[in-house]
Amino acid sequence: GKPRPGILRTTVFKRNVEANYRLKMKNSRYVLSEVDKKFPTLPFTLAHFEDERGARMGVTECVSHGLLTPYPVLHEQKSAKV
């Protein structure tokens, strides 16, 4: 089958090391500094952060300015073979 993006929210992201932007929100700066320390080039999930709710808020600003790349959740049809 052919995988298509689903309706579930993305929780896996990767740092775009070429992009630079001065973030405004405190949560966004926290998320980006933690990502740079722990996962500079590897994909990571929001579950790795202590404050997952604050991380979710910070990730939105980082994604909108191109600092993080989201990995979309893909789905197959129910009867399709993988």
N, C-alpha and C positions, 0 to 999 in steps of 0.2 A: 504494500500500500504506500500511500504518499502521506507523510506527516504534515499536519497543518497546525498553526498556532492556536492554542486553546484560550479559554476564558479565564483561566486561573492566573493569579498574580505571580510575576517573576520574583524569585528569591535568590537566584544565582547571578552574580555579577563578576566582572573582571575589570581591573584598573587599566585605563588607557594612558600609558606612560608618556606619550607624546603631548598630551593636552595639559595646559596649565590655565588656571583661573583662580581668582581670589574670591573665595566663598564668603557669603554674608552671614549665614546662620551658624550658630555655635554647634548644633548637632552635625551639620555638614562638615565642618572643619574637624570635628572629633572622628567622624567616620573615615574621612580621607586620611587623617594621620594614622589611624589604626590599620587601615588597608596598606598604607605605605610601609608600616613597620612589619606587619605579619604576613601579608599576601601581596608583595610588590608586582609579581607577574602571574600569579596563580588565580584561578577562579575561587570565589568564596560565597558562602551563604550568609543570610542575615542572622542565622542562629548562632554564629560565632561571636556575636557582640553581647555584652552584659545587658545593655538596655536595648532590647530588640525594637521596641516602639520608637525610641529616639533615633535609632539607626535607620528605620524605615523612613522617617521624616527627612533625615540627612541625605539618604540615597537619592531621593527625588530631585534635589537641587543638583547633586553631582551628575546624575544622568542627563538632566536638562541642559547642562553646560558641557557635556561630552567627556567628563572625567572618568565615568564608569560606563561600561558596556553591559547591558542586560542580556542574559541568555533566556530566550523565550521558552515557555512550556509548550511542547509539541504533543499532539494527540493523533492517534490512528482511528479509523472507523472501527466500530465494534466487531464487525464480521471480517475485517481485513487481516491478512497474514502479515506478520512482521518480517 
